[in-house]
Amino acid sequence: MARDQLRRAVIIAVGSELLTPDRLDTNSLFLTQRLNELGVSVRCKLVIGDDPADIGAALLLAIPKADIVVITGGLGPTEDDVTREAVAAALGLPLEEDAEVAAAIRSRFAARGLPMPATNRRQALIPKGAAVLPNPNGTAPGLWIERPEVVCVVLPGPPRELHGMFDAAARSRLAPAAGRRGIFRRVVHVTGRTESYVDEAASPVYSRWRSAPVPIATSILASLGQIELHLAARAATPEDAARALDAATGELEAVLGRDLVSSDGASLEEVVGRLLRARGQRVAVAESCTGGLIASRLTDVPGSSAYVHGGWVAYDNAAKTAQLGVDRG
């Protein structure tokens, strides 16, 4: 595939357990970070159960939206591991046993003094024409499938196996065809304002940087008492990105003033800690209705013992008077 053609990605996470409230899809977070480092933007993420028809449908849905589709999970030896079969069927490729892969799986079991279960032979079935990505941490090989319209990368689900395989095998294949510009991120924290106020104030800055030589994409995320502005610069080098992000955050500081508490991702409690350290001051907290929340947030910061003296939670009026000297009147 020609250089600079892999710019857009779709990630498909396979596993019925990911559709329950008990398991998070952390693989997609790892892959997004790695793809961004290569200059590949993630267009969407899909979570699919262990159903061959659903996996195939998700792949066919993803192909028109992406230059690369990364599928994780479902490469094990058990009955519900159906990703390789589903991908092969969706792409119209027959499965063939790879003798080298089969031998490597047998050797892995032999090294532990164990016979290879018959079910593990399924892991040696490879779609015709696919390249095998070695698995340094398990028995399931990954797959690299190039088609005229898309590159499909299939990786195992266990994070230890996926991380090792991506960094050792997939990354080097992707890099020559990925964008020459990486994606570099920064988070700006604003407090004391509503989401709509911040968005309106920052909108002119967004517009200027969206079409700048080093373009910056923006998004806004609101949580209790705090607004996060996420900036993503696409640049050839980290230094180019840093200069653009510094300039953009400087413009945001100008329009948001003291409501902007940090431009380096630091939380409000981290900023408070920095100020106390810089001034050589310490703080003690007396709380009632907040029930220790303020003390908890302050002491969540590593090294906060340098500036947090202690805290008291006095909820009952008598306790407030006896312990804190609050005037009952």
Secondary structure, DSSP 8 states (H G I E B T S, - for coil): --TT-B-EEEEEEE-GGGGSTT----HHHHHHHHHHHTT-EEEEEEEE-S-HHHHHHHHHHHGGG-SEEEEES--SSSTT--HHHHHHHHHT--EEE-HHHHHHHHHHHHHTT----GGGGGGGEEETT-EEE--TTSS--EEEEE-SS-EEEEE-SSHHHHHHHIIIIIHHHHGGGB-SSEEEEEEEEEESS-HHHHHHHHHHHHHHHHTSSS-EEEEEEEETTEEEEEEEEEESSHHHHHHHHHHHHHHHHHHHGGGEEESSS--HHHHHHHHHHHHT--EEEEESTTTTHHHHHHHTSTTGGGTEEEEEE--SHHHHHHHH-----
